Amino acid sequence: MFAEKHNSWEAALSAPGRRIAWVSRHMPHEYCGFLEWLWRLGDEPCEIVDLHDVKFDWHLRDGTIWRQPVPSLGSILPEHIRDNAFGDLAHPLTGARRRRYQESWSKLRHENAPLRVLKGNALVSAPISHYDEFILSHTKTGFLKVARILGSSFGLGPHYKACLYLFHGRIHKLVDAGILEAEGNIAQMRFSEVRRRKKIEAAGGPG
């Protein structure tokens, strides 16, 4: 896996000719990927297509048109790029802006936290437990399938927080910590259930 990822970086950095990076600050993993690429690129020239504040018309199957911001780079299709002339938005990345991006990423790399999350438009370091309260907000005192909890808490658009596997792993940890109670094989999200443990009040009174 390391070799495969390393080779991908080599391909991304050694491509000849015009370099154009697409960037948005809606999805932490996409933004992190851009900053890592730019950090590795150093002072080599490049252009960017910044889609963070761009809105476009999304044509739905029933014929209605939904005008919305670009939810993620991975969600736009070739026809969206063509019909909205996104490629025409490419412009050279200036020295001052490039330095801000690189200095921000250098700080995050130095902190080396388990997670990097968005706070406004900025990435900040966060502990591995950062999303635990968010996950717990989708649980109840009655048993719910793990797949249902993950489906409710994970999704693209404004509700997107982190990858499915992180949430699934944190459910494991919440069960291990006794915060959640599980039934079934917790490793298989469709064949296991969890619920919040009820608080046990102290029994008895004065002796």
C-alpha angles and dihedrals in degrees: 000000000000092000091049093051091044091053090050090055090049090052092047093049100040100049108130124234128014116011117206121178121197114214140181130165097214097090119049095210093050092047091047090051092053093048093049090050092050092046090053092044092060114182097344112128119259143156129224136212104209109200098168097110097025120118125196141177114265109199110214125208093252090060097256121129121226115197110205144147117270100274095200139342089243093057099058118094131216090257090054090054092047099043094046096040091231090163090065089065092071114121135165116274106242123225096248095049092043090053092051091053093046095045091050092050093044089056092049092048090051092050088050094193121176091248140026114205136179120257104182104314094331131089117231133181118258138181122254089254092059095111098040096101090046090053092046090053087067094053130082139199087259122070117272128181113260089229090058093050092048091046091053096046099038124065145114123266126042092336094058112117111156142330123303093243093057091053092047091050092049090052086057090053093047089053091048089050091053093243091113128035119217138203125191129010104330090197089068108062095198094050101047138066135200137190137183113265113246114241111255111222119214110269126225133021138238112330 
